């Protein structure tokens, strides 16, 4: 299988001299098409920093980040933004939905930001909402949705531009066990059926059985 994401010898250091703090220490990870990887570790271990670098939200101090066949950590801020819009989908601990947009418009906004609000985008939004059991909620606002529904909207939004990789940061933290498992299963099904890739940072060990591989991080170092 082809490699979707490669992080190679990633270091992240904050500060200088005696006050410097190394958050990530020569971290490397390869994620292949169709693979769903979980990252677990204690608070302060570097999980969120790692995910931010993988998602082109943060630049490493040194090392390479390759998405598909493109090294992205050396790109200009404008091109990095385009990469995030077109090739990376994010699911966060909080759904982060925009309160004044309907469920349907939450999805169309993503396409609009990428300059793709057209008939095809509208069809994709409808297909995603149907796939995630949200068609009956398409014209509702976030305040009228349950926590599980909001997180499902967030997943649909993450898939809207057909990204190469999904990055999920504690996506089940605000959900009960049953709803959490449903959300993670949706992510896994999409990754496997469409040969995408996903990395999920989680504290919830009950979700690990749904992942293809579990990677541990502690003191800024990865191990399997």
GROMACS elastic network, one bead per residue, 0.5 to 0.9 nm:
[ bonds ]
;  ai    aj funct       b0    kb
    1    32     6  0.62005   500
    1    33     6  0.60274   500
    1    34     6  0.80645   500
    2    31     6  0.88478   500
    2    32     6  0.56666   500
    2    33     6  0.56987   500
    2    68     6  0.83178   500
    3     6     6  0.70784   500
    3    30     6  0.68711   500
    3    31     6  0.59296   500
    3    33     6  0.59466   500
    3    67     6  0.82525   500
    3    68     6  0.64874   500
    3    69     6  0.85714   500
    4    30     6  0.78577   500
    4    31     6  0.58735   500
    4    32     6  0.51581   500
    4    33     6  0.55519   500
    4    34     6  0.89086   500
    4    66     6  0.81148   500
    4    67     6  0.58204   500
    4    69     6  0.82146   500
    4   164     6  0.69270   500
    4   165     6  0.71453   500
    4   196     6  0.76105   500
    4   197     6  0.65529   500
    5    29     6  0.79914   500
    5    30     6  0.58854   500
    5    31     6  0.52036   500
    5    32     6  0.68676   500
    5    33     6  0.86265   500
    5    54     6  0.80465   500
    5    65     6  0.74612   500
    5    66     6  0.57482   500
    5    68     6  0.60919   500
    5    69     6  0.87927   500
    5   164     6  0.88127   500
    5   165     6  0.77407   500
    5   197     6  0.80250   500
    6    28     6  0.75137   500
    6    29     6  0.58702   500
    6    31     6  0.64548   500
    6    32     6  0.87250   500
    6    54     6  0.85283   500
    6    64     6  0.77536   500
    6    65     6  0.57784   500
    6    67     6  0.65197   500
    6    68     6  0.81251   500
    7    10     6  0.65038   500
    7    27     6  0.73058   500
    7    28     6  0.50753   500
    7    29     6  0.51182   500
    7    30     6  0.64026   500
    7    31     6  0.88437   500
    7    53     6  0.88394   500
    7    54     6  0.71840   500
    7    63     6  0.75117   500
    7    64     6  0.57935   500
    7    66     6  0.64587   500
    7    67     6  0.87910   500
    8    26     6  0.76827   500
    8    27     6  0.65620   500
    8    29     6  0.66010   500
    8    30     6  0.81830   500
    8    63     6  0.56611   500
    8    64     6  0.51294   500
    8    65     6  0.65103   500
    8    66     6  0.83263   500
    9    25     6  0.78258   500
    9    28     6  0.51636   500
    9    29     6  0.87001   500
    9    62     6  0.74102   500
    9    64     6  0.68525   500
   10    24     6  0.67542   500
   10    25     6  0.67266   500
   10    28     6  0.63335   500
   10    50     6  0.86667   500
   10    53     6  0.88462   500
   10    60     6  0.63030   500
   10    61     6  0.74942   500
   10    62     6  0.57787   500
   10    64     6  0.65541   500
   10    65     6  0.80495   500
   11    22     6  0.73548   500
   11    23     6  0.74921   500
   11    25     6  0.50065   500
   11    26     6  0.51762   500
   11    27     6  0.66444   500
   11    60     6  0.59653   500
   11    61     6  0.55180   500
   11    62     6  0.52475   500
   11    63     6  0.63400   500
   11   220     6  0.87354   500
   12    21     6  0.84342   500
   12    22     6  0.58729   500
   12    23     6  0.55007   500
   12    25     6  0.70068   500
   12    26     6  0.85999   500
   12    49     6  0.82043   500
   12    50     6  0.87373   500
   12    59     6  0.81922   500
   12    60     6  0.51738   500
   12    62     6  0.69404   500
   12    63     6  0.89665   500
   12   220     6  0.88802   500
   13    16     6  0.81994   500
   13    20     6  0.64941   500
   13    21     6  0.54874   500
   13    23     6  0.58870   500
   13    24     6  0.71601   500
   13    25     6  0.86340   500
   13    60     6  0.80684   500
   13    61     6  0.61081   500
   13    62     6  0.89343   500
   14    19     6  0.83543   500
   14    20     6  0.55426   500
   14    21     6  0.51843   500
   14    22     6  0.64573   500
   14    23     6  0.74480   500
   14    61     6  0.85981   500
   15    18     6  0.84629   500
   15    19     6  0.59009   500
   15    21     6  0.63517   500
   15    22     6  0.87930   500
   16    19     6  0.57162   500
   16    21     6  0.80275   500
   17    20     6  0.54707   500
   18    21     6  0.86068   500
   22    25     6  0.65493   500
   22   219     6  0.88023   500
   22   220     6  0.74566   500
   23    44     6  0.84844   500
   23    45     6  0.74767   500
   23    46     6  0.56956   500
   23    49     6  0.76149   500
   23    50     6  0.88687   500
   23   219     6  0.72525   500
   23   220     6  0.52751   500
   23   221     6  0.88194   500
   24    27     6  0.64103   500
   24    45     6  0.84100   500
   24    46     6  0.62181   500
   24    47     6  0.89978   500
   24    49     6  0.78394   500
   24    50     6  0.73484   500
   24    60     6  0.88501   500
   24   219     6  0.75411   500
   24   221     6  0.63771   500
   24   222     6  0.89644   500
   25   219     6  0.80225   500
   25   220     6  0.52577   500
   25   221     6  0.55784   500
   25   222     6  0.85765   500
   26    62     6  0.87023   500
   26    63     6  0.78507   500
   26   220     6  0.82964   500
   26   221     6  0.71462   500
   26   222     6  0.87485   500
   27    50     6  0.86568   500
   27    63     6  0.86139   500
   27   220     6  0.75476   500
   27   221     6  0.59721   500
   27   222     6  0.61266   500
   28    63     6  0.88970   500
   28   221     6  0.89275   500
   28   222     6  0.74864   500
   29   222     6  0.82618   500
   31    34     6  0.86922   500
   31    35     6  0.64504   500
   31    36     6  0.80074   500
   31    37     6  0.74237   500
   31   197     6  0.67889   500
   31   198     6  0.78786   500
   31   199     6  0.81998   500
   32    35     6  0.55098   500
   32    36     6  0.86092   500
   32   195     6  0.86690   500
   32   196     6  0.81699   500
   32   197     6  0.64674   500
   33    36     6  0.87906   500
   33   164     6  0.85620   500
   33   165     6  0.87661   500
   33   191     6  0.79694   500
   33   192     6  0.82761   500
   33   194     6  0.87028   500
   33   196     6  0.51288   500
   33   197     6  0.52527   500
   33   198     6  0.88401   500
   34   188     6  0.88464   500
   34   190     6  0.87643   500
   34   191     6  0.53041   500
   34   193     6  0.74675   500
   34   194     6  0.70844   500
   34   196     6  0.50092   500
   34   197     6  0.53194   500
   34   198     6  0.82094   500
   35   188     6  0.84008   500
   35   191     6  0.66822   500
   35   192     6  0.68552   500
   35   195     6  0.76617   500
   35   196     6  0.71620   500
   35   197     6  0.50706   500
   35   198     6  0.65244   500
   35   199     6  0.85297   500
   35   211     6  0.80817   500
   35   212     6  0.62215   500
   35   213     6  0.78775   500
   36   187     6  0.83611   500
   36   188     6  0.63555   500
   36   191     6  0.67386   500
   36   192     6  0.79432   500
   36   196     6  0.86317   500
   36   197     6  0.58454   500
   36   199     6  0.60116   500
   36   200     6  0.76706   500
   36   210     6  0.83373   500
   36   211     6  0.53091   500
   36   212     6  0.53192   500
   36   213     6  0.67464   500
   36   214     6  0.89233   500
   37   197     6  0.80901   500
   37   198     6  0.61327   500
   37   200     6  0.62465   500
   37   201     6  0.86673   500
   37   208     6  0.89446   500
   37   211     6  0.58195   500
   37   212     6  0.59213   500
   37   214     6  0.58611   500
   37   215     6  0.72215   500
   38   198     6  0.83792   500
   38   199     6  0.57297   500
   38   201     6  0.58383   500
   38   202     6  0.69617   500
   38   207     6  0.87825   500
   38   208     6  0.67784   500
   38   211     6  0.62520   500
   38   212     6  0.79111   500
   38   213     6  0.62516   500
   38   215     6  0.60620   500
   38   216     6  0.83444   500
   39    47     6  0.72245   500
   39   199     6  0.71371   500
   39   200     6  0.60367   500
   39   202     6  0.64114   500
   39   203     6  0.86713   500
   39   213     6  0.87013   500
   39   214     6  0.59723   500
   39   216     6  0.56696   500
   39   217     6  0.69330   500
   39   222     6  0.88852   500
   40    47     6  0.75284   500
   40   200     6  0.85872   500
   40   201     6  0.60414   500
   40   202     6  0.56379   500
   40   203     6  0.61092   500
   40   204     6  0.85009   500
   40   205     6  0.83645   500
   40   214     6  0.73837   500
   40   215     6  0.64363   500
   40   216     6  0.50388   500
   40   217     6  0.61960   500
   40   218     6  0.86959   500
   41    44     6  0.84084   500
   41    45     6  0.61779   500
   41    46     6  0.83366   500
   41    47     6  0.71534   500
   41   201     6  0.85875   500
   41   202     6  0.80947   500
   41   203     6  0.72363   500
   41   215     6  0.86990   500
   41   216     6  0.56911   500
   41   218     6  0.58418   500
   42    45     6  0.56193   500
   42    46     6  0.87323   500
   42    47     6  0.85502   500
   42   203     6  0.79778   500
   42   217     6  0.78000   500
   42   218     6  0.67973   500
   42   219     6  0.89277   500
   43    46     6  0.78551   500
   43    47     6  0.80514   500
   43   218     6  0.89670   500
   44    47     6  0.74712   500
   44    48     6  0.85828   500
   44   218     6  0.83079   500
   44   219     6  0.77909   500
   44   220     6  0.86552   500
   45    48     6  0.84895   500
   45    49     6  0.89615   500
   45   217     6  0.61931   500
   45   219     6  0.50090   500
   45   220     6  0.55268   500
   45   221     6  0.81205   500
   46    49     6  0.52662   500
   46    50     6  0.60209   500
   46    51     6  0.86712   500
   46   217     6  0.71756   500
   46   218     6  0.73409   500
   46   219     6  0.70745   500
   46   220     6  0.52635   500
   46   221     6  0.82331   500
   47    50     6  0.51546   500
   47    51     6  0.62791   500
   47    52     6  0.86595   500
   47   169     6  0.87631   500
   47   201     6  0.67026   500
   47   202     6  0.89771   500
   47   217     6  0.69412   500
   47   218     6  0.86499   500
   47   220     6  0.80521   500
   48    51     6  0.50646   500
   48    52     6  0.60663   500
   48    53     6  0.86284   500
   48   169     6  0.72960   500
   48   201     6  0.76579   500
   49    52     6  0.50538   500
   49    53     6  0.62639   500
   49    54     6  0.86261   500
   49    58     6  0.76740   500
   50    53     6  0.52637   500
   50    54     6  0.62192   500
   50    55     6  0.86555   500
   50    58     6  0.88286   500
   50    60     6  0.89998   500
   50   220     6  0.87363   500
   51    55     6  0.61028   500
   51    56     6  0.86961   500
   51    57     6  0.85010   500
   51    58     6  0.88559   500
   51   167     6  0.69843   500
   51   168     6  0.82899   500
   51   169     6  0.76245   500
   51   199     6  0.80376   500
   51   200     6  0.86051   500
   51   201     6  0.77843   500
   52    55     6  0.51047   500
   52    56     6  0.62798   500
   52    58     6  0.53869   500
   52    59     6  0.82673   500
   52   167     6  0.89069   500
   53    56     6  0.51847   500
   53    57     6  0.58411   500
   53    59     6  0.57476   500
   53    60     6  0.63852   500
   53    65     6  0.78565   500
   53    73     6  0.83239   500
   54    57     6  0.76910   500
   54    58     6  0.80757   500
   54    59     6  0.89328   500
   54    65     6  0.67913   500
   54    66     6  0.88070   500
   54    67     6  0.87676   500
   54   167     6  0.81097   500
   55    58     6  0.75844   500
   55    83     6  0.89679   500
   55    84     6  0.69322   500
   55    88     6  0.66477   500
   55    89     6  0.84296   500
   55    90     6  0.80728   500
   55   165     6  0.89049   500
   55   166     6  0.87868   500
   55   167     6  0.70403   500
   56    59     6  0.67190   500
   56    65     6  0.84763   500
   56    72     6  0.72774   500
   56    73     6  0.69264   500
   56    80     6  0.63715   500
   56    81     6  0.79751   500
   56    83     6  0.79189   500
   56    84     6  0.67972   500
   56    88     6  0.87623   500
   57    80     6  0.82258   500
   57    81     6  0.85595   500
   57    84     6  0.82011   500
   58    73     6  0.86619   500
   59    62     6  0.83786   500
   59    73     6  0.61476   500
   59    74     6  0.85436   500
   60    63     6  0.65425   500
   60    64     6  0.79654   500
   60    65     6  0.86023   500
   60    73     6  0.74618   500
   63    73     6  0.85227   500
   64    71     6  0.68276   500
   64    72     6  0.79316   500
   64    73     6  0.64648   500
   64    74     6  0.84478   500
   65    70     6  0.83888   500
   65    71     6  0.56609   500
   65    72     6  0.58448   500
   65    73     6  0.56267   500
   65    74     6  0.87040   500
   66    69     6  0.63919   500
   66    70     6  0.53473   500
   66    72     6  0.58548   500
   66    73     6  0.77218   500
   67    70     6  0.53594   500
   67    71     6  0.63364   500
   67    72     6  0.67242   500
   67    87     6  0.84048   500
   67   164     6  0.82311   500
   67   165     6  0.85932   500
   68    71     6  0.82403   500
   68   164     6  0.80075   500
   71    74     6  0.67662   500
   71    75     6  0.77999   500
   72    75     6  0.54473   500
   72    76     6  0.88617   500
   72    79     6  0.85741   500
   72    80     6  0.68902   500
   72    83     6  0.80354   500
   73    76     6  0.85678   500
   73    80     6  0.79481   500
   74    80     6  0.88044   500
   75    78     6  0.80150   500
   75    79     6  0.59683   500
   75    80     6  0.59702   500
   76    79     6  0.52841   500
   76    80     6  0.61094   500
   76    81     6  0.86351   500
   77    81     6  0.61634   500
   77    82     6  0.87154   500
   78    81     6  0.52010   500
   78    82     6  0.64818   500
   78    83     6  0.88481   500
   79    83     6  0.62269   500
   79    84     6  0.86983   500
   80    83     6  0.50308   500
   80    84     6  0.63120   500
   80    85     6  0.87323   500
   81    84     6  0.51329   500
   81    85     6  0.63185   500
   81    86     6  0.87267   500
   82    85     6  0.50713   500
   82    86     6  0.60844   500
   82    87     6  0.81631   500
   82   114     6  0.74457   500
   83    86     6  0.52650   500
   83    87     6  0.53956   500
   83    88     6  0.68338   500
   84    87     6  0.57221   500
   84    89     6  0.72690   500
   84    90     6  0.88370   500
   84   163     6  0.86933   500
   85    88     6  0.64175   500
   85    89     6  0.76405   500
   85   110     6  0.75749   500
   85   111     6  0.84588   500
   85   113     6  0.74931   500
   85   114     6  0.60746   500
   85   161     6  0.73877   500
   85   163     6  0.81889   500
   86    89     6  0.82229   500
   86   111     6  0.89412   500
   86   114     6  0.68608   500
   86   161     6  0.59246   500
   86   162     6  0.74609   500
   86   163     6  0.59529   500
   86   164     6  0.83368   500
   87   161     6  0.74906   500
   87   162     6  0.72342   500
   87   164     6  0.50569   500
   87   165     6  0.66118   500
   87   166     6  0.87258   500
   88   158     6  0.78602   500
   88   159     6  0.86556   500
   88   161     6  0.85162   500
   88   162     6  0.84677   500
   88   164     6  0.61073   500
   88   165     6  0.52056   500
   88   166     6  0.58667   500
   88   167     6  0.73491   500
   89   155     6  0.84851   500
   89   157     6  0.78947   500
   89   159     6  0.60938   500
   89   160     6  0.81589   500
   89   161     6  0.79664   500
   89   162     6  0.81925   500
   89   163     6  0.58204   500
   89   164     6  0.79625   500
   89   165     6  0.62935   500
   89   167     6  0.61917   500
   89   168     6  0.83489   500
   90   154     6  0.83359   500
   90   155     6  0.80544   500
   90   157     6  0.84832   500
   90   158     6  0.54155   500
   90   159     6  0.85938   500
   90   165     6  0.87413   500
   90   166     6  0.58192   500
   90   167     6  0.50005   500
   90   168     6  0.58393   500
   90   169     6  0.79835   500
   91    94     6  0.81840   500
   91    95     6  0.71486   500
   91    96     6  0.89213   500
   91   151     6  0.82050   500
   91   154     6  0.62109   500
   91   155     6  0.62139   500
   91   157     6  0.85337   500
   91   158     6  0.63491   500
   91   166     6  0.74575   500
   91   167     6  0.62616   500
   91   169     6  0.62914   500
   91   170     6  0.82751   500
   91   171     6  0.62652   500
   91   200     6  0.89715   500
   92    95     6  0.60139   500
   92    96     6  0.74408   500
   92   151     6  0.87087   500
   92   154     6  0.80549   500
   92   167     6  0.83406   500
   92   168     6  0.57668   500
   92   170     6  0.63863   500
   92   171     6  0.54684   500
   92   172     6  0.89244   500
   93    96     6  0.84678   500
   93   151     6  0.86792   500
   93   168     6  0.78818   500
   93   169     6  0.57433   500
   93   172     6  0.66500   500
   93   173     6  0.58929   500
   93   174     6  0.69368   500
   94    97     6  0.84168   500
   94   150     6  0.88230   500
   94   151     6  0.76257   500
   94   154     6  0.88398   500
   94   170     6  0.85499   500
   94   171     6  0.72898   500
   94   172     6  0.88754   500
   94   173     6  0.80854   500
   94   174     6  0.72003   500
   95   147     6  0.84505   500
   95   150     6  0.60063   500
   95   151     6  0.52445   500
   95   152     6  0.84552   500
   95   153     6  0.77663   500
   95   154     6  0.54294   500
   95   155     6  0.85788   500
   95   171     6  0.81691   500
   96    99     6  0.87646   500
   96   150     6  0.86780   500
   96   151     6  0.88800   500
   96   154     6  0.75788   500
   97   100     6  0.88622   500
   97   101     6  0.80961   500
   97   103     6  0.86330   500
   97   106     6  0.71702   500
   97   142     6  0.66920   500
   97   150     6  0.74863   500
   97   151     6  0.89546   500
   97   153     6  0.81590   500
   97   154     6  0.71216   500
   98   101     6  0.57275   500
   98   102     6  0.83596   500
   98   106     6  0.70379   500
   98   141     6  0.86776   500
   98   142     6  0.74724   500
   99   102     6  0.79168   500
   99   141     6  0.65386   500
   99   142     6  0.57222   500
   99   143     6  0.69945   500
  100   141     6  0.67706   500
  100   142     6  0.79877   500
  101   104     6  0.79068   500
  101   105     6  0.56806   500
  101   106     6  0.58874   500
  101   139     6  0.88625   500
  101   140     6  0.84251   500
  101   141     6  0.61692   500
  101   142     6  0.77757   500
  102   105     6  0.51471   500
  102   106     6  0.61469   500
  102   107     6  0.89276   500
  102   137     6  0.85905   500
  102   138     6  0.66636   500
  102   139     6  0.52285   500
  102   140     6  0.51902   500
  102   142     6  0.70564   500
  103   106     6  0.52062   500
  103   107     6  0.69215   500
  103   129     6  0.86980   500
  103   134     6  0.85561   500
  103   137     6  0.67718   500
  103   139     6  0.59589   500
  103   140     6  0.59014   500
  103   141     6  0.61406   500
  103   142     6  0.70809   500
  103   150     6  0.87214   500
  103   153     6  0.67790   500
  104   107     6  0.55568   500
  104   108     6  0.65410   500
  104   109     6  0.88801   500
  104   122     6  0.86625   500
  104   125     6  0.67984   500
  104   126     6  0.76778   500
  104   129     6  0.80042   500
  104   135     6  0.88556   500
  104   137     6  0.83147   500
  104   139     6  0.62782   500
  104   140     6  0.82188   500
  104   153     6  0.89214   500
  105   109     6  0.59356   500
  105   110     6  0.87605   500
  105   125     6  0.88190   500
  105   138     6  0.82809   500
  105   139     6  0.82934   500
  106   109     6  0.54662   500
  106   110     6  0.71178   500
  106   153     6  0.80817   500
  106   154     6  0.86864   500
  106   157     6  0.68874   500
  107   110     6  0.55690   500
  107   111     6  0.71033   500
  107   121     6  0.87388   500
  107   122     6  0.86724   500
  107   125     6  0.60952   500
  107   153     6  0.81216   500
  107   154     6  0.87383   500
  107   156     6  0.71450   500
  107   157     6  0.50002   500
  107   158     6  0.84791   500
  107   160     6  0.63074   500
  108   111     6  0.52308   500
  108   112     6  0.61487   500
  108   113     6  0.87005   500
  108   116     6  0.87459   500
  108   117     6  0.64757   500
  108   118     6  0.89595   500
  108   121     6  0.68462   500
  108   122     6  0.68295   500
  108   125     6  0.68548   500
  108   157     6  0.84264   500
  108   160     6  0.79898   500
  109   113     6  0.61426   500
  109   114     6  0.86836   500
  109   117     6  0.77679   500
  109   157     6  0.89357   500
  110   113     6  0.52649   500
  110   114     6  0.65824   500
  110   115     6  0.88043   500
  110   116     6  0.84689   500
  110   117     6  0.83866   500
  110   157     6  0.70535   500
  110   158     6  0.85409   500
  110   160     6  0.68475   500
  110   161     6  0.71529   500
  111   114     6  0.51220   500
  111   115     6  0.61931   500
  111   117     6  0.51545   500
  111   118     6  0.82996   500
  111   121     6  0.65269   500
  111   160     6  0.70425   500
  111   161     6  0.63016   500
  112   116     6  0.53092   500
  112   118     6  0.84243   500
  112   121     6  0.88256   500
  113   116     6  0.74587   500
  113   117     6  0.82004   500
  114   117     6  0.79908   500
  114   161     6  0.81673   500
  115   118     6  0.88206   500
  116   120     6  0.83529   500
  116   121     6  0.66601   500
  116   161     6  0.86717   500
  117   120     6  0.78454   500
  117   121     6  0.56597   500
  117   122     6  0.73350   500
  118   121     6  0.52449   500
  118   122     6  0.63868   500
  118   123     6  0.87671   500
  119   122     6  0.51362   500
  119   123     6  0.62429   500
  119   124     6  0.86450   500
  120   123     6  0.51157   500
  120   124     6  0.61802   500
  120   125     6  0.86549   500
  121   124     6  0.50344   500
  121   125     6  0.61544   500
  121   126     6  0.86624   500
  121   160     6  0.79632   500
  121   161     6  0.82627   500
  122   125     6  0.50977   500
  122   126     6  0.63009   500
  122   127     6  0.86452   500
  123   126     6  0.51492   500
  123   127     6  0.61455   500
  123   128     6  0.86616   500
  124   128     6  0.61119   500
  124   129     6  0.85640   500
  124   160     6  0.70884   500
  124   161     6  0.88213   500
  125   128     6  0.52398   500
  125   129     6  0.62165   500
  125   130     6  0.85812   500
  125   156     6  0.78411   500
  125   157     6  0.84045   500
  125   160     6  0.67388   500
  126   129     6  0.52198   500
  126   130     6  0.61419   500
  126   131     6  0.85641   500
  126   135     6  0.71512   500
  126   138     6  0.83131   500
  127   130     6  0.50996   500
  127   131     6  0.60404   500
  127   132     6  0.86327   500
  127   135     6  0.86394   500
  128   132     6  0.61337   500
  128   133     6  0.84755   500
  128   134     6  0.82614   500
  128   135     6  0.86070   500
  128   156     6  0.58337   500
  128   157     6  0.86290   500
  128   159     6  0.80846   500
  128   160     6  0.77057   500
  129   132     6  0.52173   500
  129   133     6  0.60440   500
  129   135     6  0.50794   500
  129   136     6  0.85930   500
  129   137     6  0.84023   500
  129   138     6  0.72756   500
  129   152     6  0.87657   500
  129   153     6  0.77040   500
  129   156     6  0.68273   500
  130   133     6  0.51038   500
  130   134     6  0.57740   500
  130   135     6  0.50158   500
  130   136     6  0.85228   500
  131   134     6  0.76226   500
  131   135     6  0.83960   500
  131   156     6  0.89378   500
  132   135     6  0.80263   500
  132   152     6  0.67023   500
  132   153     6  0.81432   500
  132   155     6  0.87281   500
  132   156     6  0.74401   500
  132   186     6  0.78390   500
  133   136     6  0.77352   500
  133   137     6  0.86673   500
  133   149     6  0.89392   500
  133   152     6  0.86442   500
  134   137     6  0.51937   500
  134   138     6  0.64501   500
  134   149     6  0.75362   500
  134   152     6  0.79955   500
  134   153     6  0.77475   500
  135   138     6  0.53085   500
  135   139     6  0.86921   500
  136   139     6  0.78125   500
  136   140     6  0.85340   500
  137   140     6  0.52285   500
  137   141     6  0.83328   500
  137   145     6  0.80740   500
  137   149     6  0.87862   500
  138   141     6  0.84614   500
  140   143     6  0.83057   500
  140   144     6  0.66340   500
  140   145     6  0.75509   500
  141   144     6  0.58356   500
  141   145     6  0.71437   500
  142   145     6  0.52981   500
  142   146     6  0.82823   500
  142   149     6  0.87329   500
  142   150     6  0.65605   500
  143   146     6  0.81017   500
  143   150     6  0.89494   500
  145   148     6  0.79580   500
  145   149     6  0.57124   500
  145   150     6  0.59920   500
  146   149     6  0.51125   500
  146   150     6  0.62089   500
  146   151     6  0.86886   500
  147   150     6  0.51946   500
  147   151     6  0.63234   500
  147   152     6  0.86967   500
  147   174     6  0.73438   500
  147   175     6  0.66976   500
  147   179     6  0.87639   500
  148   151     6  0.51946   500
  148   152     6  0.62176   500
  148   153     6  0.87025   500
  148   174     6  0.86423   500
  148   175     6  0.65775   500
  148   176     6  0.86957   500
  148   179     6  0.59784   500
  148   180     6  0.77651   500
  148   182     6  0.87748   500
  148   183     6  0.77482   500
  149   152     6  0.50030   500
  149   153     6  0.62280   500
  149   154     6  0.86166   500
  150   153     6  0.50700   500
  150   154     6  0.62920   500
  150   155     6  0.87784   500
  151   155     6  0.62958   500
  151   156     6  0.86841   500
  151   171     6  0.76021   500
  151   172     6  0.83725   500
  151   175     6  0.87137   500
  151   183     6  0.74135   500
  152   156     6  0.62466   500
  152   157     6  0.85425   500
  152   183     6  0.66533   500
  152   186     6  0.86045   500
  153   156     6  0.50083   500
  153   157     6  0.60678   500
  153   158     6  0.85493   500
  154   157     6  0.50021   500
  154   158     6  0.61581   500
  154   159     6  0.87737   500
  155   158     6  0.50050   500
  155   159     6  0.63924   500
  155   160     6  0.86306   500
  155   183     6  0.80847   500
  155   186     6  0.83666   500
  155   187     6  0.75898   500
  156   159     6  0.52171   500
  156   160     6  0.60674   500
  157   160     6  0.50189   500
  157   161     6  0.81205   500
  158   161     6  0.74574   500
  158   162     6  0.82071   500
  158   163     6  0.78091   500
  158   166     6  0.71690   500
  158   167     6  0.88958   500
  159   162     6  0.52210   500
  159   163     6  0.62258   500
  159   166     6  0.77937   500
  159   190     6  0.89633   500
  160   163     6  0.76621   500
  162   165     6  0.87841   500
  163   166     6  0.70583   500
  163   196     6  0.78650   500
  164   195     6  0.86861   500
  164   196     6  0.55589   500
  164   197     6  0.66042   500
  164   198     6  0.86725   500
  165   191     6  0.84650   500
  165   196     6  0.59199   500
  165   198     6  0.53566   500
  165   199     6  0.79130   500
  166   187     6  0.84075   500
  166   191     6  0.84753   500
  166   196     6  0.79780   500
  166   197     6  0.63481   500
  166   199     6  0.64435   500
  166   200     6  0.82074   500
  167   197     6  0.87547   500
  167   198     6  0.57310   500
  167   199     6  0.50471   500
  167   200     6  0.59906   500
  167   201     6  0.81574   500
  168   171     6  0.58662   500
  168   198     6  0.75591   500
  168   199     6  0.62229   500
  168   201     6  0.62234   500
  168   202     6  0.84506   500
  169   172     6  0.87089   500
  169   199     6  0.84748   500
  169   200     6  0.59297   500
  169   202     6  0.67786   500
  170   173     6  0.54933   500
  170   174     6  0.86476   500
  170   200     6  0.70477   500
  170   201     6  0.55006   500
  170   203     6  0.71213   500
  170   204     6  0.82407   500
  171   174     6  0.76535   500
  171   175     6  0.83449   500
  171   180     6  0.77642   500
  171   183     6  0.78850   500
  171   184     6  0.78913   500
  171   200     6  0.78590   500
  171   201     6  0.81069   500
  171   202     6  0.75672   500
  172   175     6  0.51740   500
  172   176     6  0.76564   500
  172   177     6  0.81132   500
  172   179     6  0.78924   500
  172   181     6  0.78448   500
  172   183     6  0.73188   500
  172   184     6  0.77020   500
  172   202     6  0.79167   500
  172   204     6  0.77946   500
  172   207     6  0.88551   500
  173   176     6  0.81311   500
  173   180     6  0.78586   500
  173   202     6  0.81281   500
  173   203     6  0.81801   500
  173   204     6  0.78891   500
  174   180     6  0.82910   500
  175   178     6  0.79785   500
  175   179     6  0.58815   500
  175   180     6  0.53374   500
  176   179     6  0.55203   500
  176   180     6  0.58361   500
  176   181     6  0.85163   500
  177   180     6  0.50320   500
  177   181     6  0.60761   500
  177   182     6  0.86216   500
  177   206     6  0.80639   500
  177   207     6  0.88916   500
  178   181     6  0.52641   500
  178   182     6  0.63441   500
  178   183     6  0.88241   500
  179   182     6  0.50285   500
  179   183     6  0.62701   500
  179   184     6  0.87537   500
  180   183     6  0.51846   500
  180   184     6  0.63082   500
  180   185     6  0.85432   500
  180   207     6  0.79008   500
  181   184     6  0.51929   500
  181   185     6  0.59687   500
  181   186     6  0.85457   500
  181   206     6  0.80501   500
  181   207     6  0.63672   500
  181   210     6  0.83426   500
  182   185     6  0.51094   500
  182   186     6  0.62464   500
  182   187     6  0.88271   500
  183   186     6  0.51933   500
  183   187     6  0.65462   500
  183   188     6  0.88545   500
  184   187     6  0.50622   500
  184   188     6  0.62006   500
  184   189     6  0.86035   500
  184   207     6  0.70542   500
  184   210     6  0.72199   500
  184   211     6  0.86927   500
  185   189     6  0.60065   500
  185   190     6  0.85856   500
  185   207     6  0.87591   500
  185   210     6  0.65980   500
  185   211     6  0.89454   500
  186   189     6  0.51858   500
  186   190     6  0.62971   500
  186   191     6  0.86646   500
  187   190     6  0.53795   500
  187   191     6  0.62634   500
  187   192     6  0.87383   500
  187   198     6  0.79059   500
  188   191     6  0.51485   500
  188   192     6  0.61421   500
  188   193     6  0.84862   500
  188   197     6  0.89803   500
  188   198     6  0.80616   500
  188   210     6  0.69176   500
  188   211     6  0.70867   500
  188   212     6  0.88509   500
  189   192     6  0.52795   500
  189   193     6  0.59041   500
  189   194     6  0.83308   500
  190   193     6  0.52788   500
  190   194     6  0.58790   500
  190   195     6  0.79607   500
  190   196     6  0.73840   500
  190   197     6  0.89673   500
  191   194     6  0.56405   500
  191   195     6  0.56246   500
  191   197     6  0.55093   500
  191   198     6  0.67382   500
  192   195     6  0.54082   500
  192   196     6  0.68094   500
  192   197     6  0.80181   500
  193   196     6  0.79656   500
  194   197     6  0.89272   500
  200   211     6  0.88089   500
  202   205     6  0.75364   500
  202   207     6  0.81008   500
  202   208     6  0.86215   500
  203   206     6  0.89538   500
  203   207     6  0.88762   500
  204   207     6  0.58575   500
  204   208     6  0.75335   500
  205   208     6  0.53714   500
  205   209     6  0.80844   500
  206   209     6  0.68009   500
  206   210     6  0.85771   500
  207   210     6  0.57682   500
  207   211     6  0.73518   500
  208   211     6  0.52812   500
  208   212     6  0.82482   500
  208   213     6  0.81624   500
  208   214     6  0.70587   500
  209   212     6  0.77863   500
  209   213     6  0.89691   500
  211   214     6  0.70431   500
  213   224     6  0.83749   500
  214   224     6  0.66126   500
  215   222     6  0.66517   500
  215   223     6  0.58838   500
  216   221     6  0.81211   500
  216   222     6  0.55421   500
  216   223     6  0.51890   500
  216   224     6  0.59424   500
  217   220     6  0.62464   500
  217   221     6  0.53740   500
  217   223     6  0.63841   500
  217   224     6  0.87847   500
  218   221     6  0.54456   500
  218   222     6  0.67521   500
  218   223     6  0.84073   500
  219   222     6  0.86452   500
